[in-house]
Amino acid sequence: MRQTGTNLPRVGQYNRAVVLDKIQFADGISRVEIAALTGLTPQTVSGIVRRLIAEGIVREDGTGSSSGGKPRMRLRVNASAGRAVGVHFDPVELSCVVVDLLGTPLGSMRRPTPPDATPESIARSVADLVEKVLAGANVARQDVLGLGFVTPGPIDHGNGLLMSPPQLSSWNRVPLKRLVAEATGLPVTLDNDATAAAIGERWAGAGRGVANFAYFFLGTGIGGGLILSHQVHRGGSKNAAEFGHTSVHPDGARCYCGNNGCLETLISPTAIVADVRRRLASGEGAGSTLNGLTTLDHDAVYRAAAEGDSFAGSVVDQAAEHLATVVINVVNIVDVDLVVLGGHGIRHVEERFRLIVERALQTRLMAREIHTTRVVLSPLARDAVAIGGAALVLYANYSPQVSDLLSL
């Protein structure tokens, strides 16, 4: 890729986004404080703020303390100035949420994904779901900035194509971005679900204001996202952070990606159920409540662990240790300050996973004597990925992108 110099008009766009970023992440901030945090001159900050207020994106909201002279006006984002929609397409479920400029959910809805769904039927379902969510939240379409549509990868970002994701291998080179845009009539941003969830955490979750963090998404599959120096790290093809395809056991089961013993082959819901069935058939877990269940699924295993079933608990602990191994590898490589765990794949046992990963970081991390890497659970709950989809729209519109400074 050819690297060129700075395009001056883009410097203005970037500075505007930097100022807005500081306002969005602060619970009230003055112009003087913004100048001190950003290194921009007070005159530049004042000019940018004046335009943001005129556009209705920022408002003055009370005064703060002053060391003398005129009290400083506090600036806050006007949350009602715009809306964004996020839709998460999972092979099991479609979920939709509409949020305000601060990422606060205003309405949400979900429905099962039909097992025989086609790309065209999914686009129609998305359009119907969006209409219902907007109506339920009393949000006018003209107030919607765009729709963030997120799905399991891999994705051809340049062409808006879904490229044979797991469980949908027949969906090869599907122009999903175009289909959803045509069905909904909204501008569409297509992205990987785990990357979107990481952006959601940065905008409205545990990663607010954190410069460097890794997000681990545990759902139907295992994915992730990286925020480095306040920027999303996407990689050359924009499919970075596939944490689920780190080999934990090189001699383990063959994964659909081509590797052996990937994390996903060990701790995905499908893998957990298969492992439990095998162990029960071999005579393990004689006293477990999982024996004799009419329906043995992933949720039942993790619920049993949460209720004190020792056999189910051992399954959870083993899965968490596998996850911890990959977390250690990621943190050793990119040296983040925070690890966020999220996704429905750890429901009922979230804290158990968090504690095991935290212990691993305290005892096995190369730089553990220099700084502590925190481990937290996502506060965005079940709608985390859909909120991440909506955050994609907000992030693209309002967050500073270093790439905007380059003319390619």
C-alpha positions, -999 to 999 in steps of 0.1 A, spaced: 0 0 0 13 34 -9 17 57 21 13 94 14 13 127 33 -14 144 53 -45 158 35 -52 191 53 -90 190 50 -89 156 68 -69 171 96 -99 193 104 -122 163 103 -99 144 125 -95 172 151 -133 175 152 -136 138 159 -109 140 186 -128 168 204 -161 150 201 -145 118 214 -133 136 246 -168 151 251 -185 117 245 -163 99 270 -165 125 298 -194 132 321 -191 169 313 -159 186 302 -148 221 296 -131 236 266 -100 243 286 -98 206 297 -103 194 261 -74 216 250 -52 202 278 -61 166 269 -57 169 231 -29 194 227 -51 215 204 -50 253 209 -79 268 229 -89 287 198 -91 255 177 -112 238 204 -135 267 207 -141 268 170 -148 231 168 -171 232 198 -190 262 184 -197 242 152 -207 210 171 -232 231 192 -246 247 160 -251 212 145 -270 201 177 -245 173 184 -231 189 216 -248 210 243 -236 232 271 -249 218 304 -241 237 336 -208 250 349 -179 234 367 -154 246 392 -129 273 382 -96 284 397 -108 320 392 -126 341 367 -156 331 347 -170 295 356 -163 270 328 -193 256 309 -195 219 308 -200 202 275 -219 170 269 -231 151 238 -267 157 229 -278 121 230 -310 128 212 -293 144 181 -293 111 162 -300 74 163 -283 43 150 -296 7 144 -276 -24 150 -286 -59 137 -268 -91 147 -272 -120 123 -264 -153 140 -272 -187 125 -294 -192 155 -309 -157 161 -315 -123 146 -314 -94 171 -319 -57 166 -314 -26 187 -317 11 182 -295 34 203 -289 71 209 -256 89 203 -243 77 236 -250 41 227 -280 38 252 -305 13 239 -339 28 232 -356 -4 220 -347 -40 210 -362 -72 196 -350 -106 186 -364 -136 167 -351 -171 157 -332 -174 125 -351 -199 102 -330 -230 96 -337 -228 59 -330 -191 56 -317 -176 23 -298 -144 20 -329 -127 4 -352 -139 32 -327 -128 59 -327 -93 43 -365 -92 43 -365 -103 79 -340 -76 89 -361 -49 72 -392 -61 91 -373 -63 124 -359 -28 120 -393 -14 112 -408 -30 144 -380 -18 166 -381 18 153 -419 19 157 -417 4 192 -390 30 203 -409 58 185 -379 67 164 -384 83 131 -364 69 101 -350 104 92 -333 104 126 -314 72 119 -278 77 108 -274 42 95 -276 5 102 -246 -16 114 -252 -52 102 -229 -77 119 -224 -114 112 -198 -141 118 -168 -137 94 -149 -140 72 -161 -108 54 -148 -92 22 -151 -57 35 -142 -40 2 -171 -56 -16 -195 -61 12 -195 -99 9 -201 -127 34 -176 -154 27 -188 -189 37 -191 -184 75 -192 -215 97 -227 -231 98 -235 -213 66 -209 -227 43 -232 -226 12 -234 -188 16 -203 -181 -5 -196 -145 -16 -231 -133 -6 -236 -96 -12 -253 -91 21 -245 -55 25 -263 -46 -7 -292 -69 0 -298 -54 35 -294 -18 22 -319 -24 -5 -344 -41 19 -342 -15 46 -335 17 26 -308 26 52 -270 31 48 -254 -2 59 -221 -9 75 -212 -46 74 -187 -60 99 -176 -90 119 -197 -96 149 -169 -98 174 -152 -67 160 -184 -48 163 -189 -60 199 -154 -46 207 -164 -12 192 -196 -13 212 -176 -19 244 -154 11 235 -184 33 228 -208 23 255 -193 -5 276 -163 -16 296 -138 -2 272 -150 35 274 -119 56 273 -95 26 274 -67 30 249 -57 -7 246 -80 -37 252 -89 -71 239 -125 -83 236 -133 -120 236 -167 -129 222 -180 -163 232 -211 -172 213 -220 -198 187 -183 -195 178 -153 -178 194 -142 -144 181 -126 -112 192 -117 -76 187 -87 -54 194 -86 -18 203 -50 -5 202 -41 32 208 -79 40 207 -81 25 172 -97 -7 160 -70 -31 148 -84 -48 117 -53 -62 99 -46 -64 62 -79 -80 51 -99 -64 81 -105 -99 96 -80 -96 125 -85 -110 160 -98 -144 152 -89 -156 187 -110 -187 183 -86 -200 157 -56 -200 179 -43 -236 182 -44 -247 219 -38 -284 211 -18 -288 178 -26 -326 178 -63 -319 186 -94 -322 164 -93 -307 129 -110 -273 127 -130 -261 97 -104 -233 93 -77 -258 85 -59 -258 119 -59 -285 145 -70 -280 181 -83 -245 178 -99 -229 208 -133 -230 190 -130 -268 187 -126 -270 225 -150 -245 240 -177 -236 215 -212 -247 226 -212 -276 201 -178 -287 213 -188 -285 250 -219 -307 244 -199 -332 224 -173 -334 252 -200 -339 279 -217 -366 259 -185 -385 254 -175 -382 291 -209 -393 303 -209 -423 280 -175 -433 294 -188 -434 329 -177 -400 342 -201 -377 361 -220 -406 377 -238 -383 402 -243 -354 378 -277 -340 372 -268 -340 335 -274 -378 334 -307 -387 319 -316 -353 306 -340 -354 277 -324 -324 262 -287 -320 268 -275 -287 255 -248 -261 262 -272 -240 284 -281 -271 305 -244 -278 311 -235 -243 322 -267 -239 342 -259 -271 361 -224 -258 369 -239 -226 383 -262 -247 405 -232 -266 420 -230 -297 398 -193 -307 403 -190 -326 370 -205 -297 350 -182 -274 370 -152 -294 359 -163 -289 323 -166 -252 328 -132 -249 345 -115 -268 317 -131 -246 291 -121 -215 310 -85 -227 313 -84 -232 275 -97 -197 271 -71 -184 296 -43 -199 275 -53 -179 245 -59 -148 265 -23 -151 278 -10 -154 243 -29 -124 230 -19 -102 260 18 -112 257 17 -102 221 -2 -70 221 2 -59 257 -33 -46 264 -45 -31 297 -79 -47 297 -95 -79 287 -133 -79 282 -153 -112 282 -187 -112 266 -213 -133 246 -241 -157 254 -216 -186 253 -207 -181 290 -241 -174 303 -247 -186 339 -209 -190 345 -195 -156 335 -178 -149 369 -163 -184 370 -147 -177 336 -135 -143 346 -118 -155 378 -99 -183 360 -87 -159 333 -78 -133 359 -58 -158 378 -39 -168 347 -30 -132 339 -17 -128 375 5 -159 374 15 -165 337 18 -132 320 53 -121 310 48 -85 321 28 -92 353 55 -76 375 53 -43 354 15 -38 351 -18 -55 358 -41 -65 330 -77 -63 343 -104 -88 333 -140 -76 333 -173 -90 320 -192 -70 293 -219 -48 309 -239 -48 276 -255 -82 283 -274 -101 257 -276 -72 232 -239 -66 232 -233 -75 196 -263 -57 182 -253 -26 203 -219 -31 187 -235 -30 153 -251 3 161 -218 16 176 -202 9 142 -223 36 127 -216 60 156 -179 51 155 -176 57 117 -194 91 120 -179 105 152 -148 88 164 -113 99 153 -98 75 127 -61 77 121 -67 64 86 -86 96 78 -53 114 79 -39 95 49 -48 100 12 -46 66 -4 
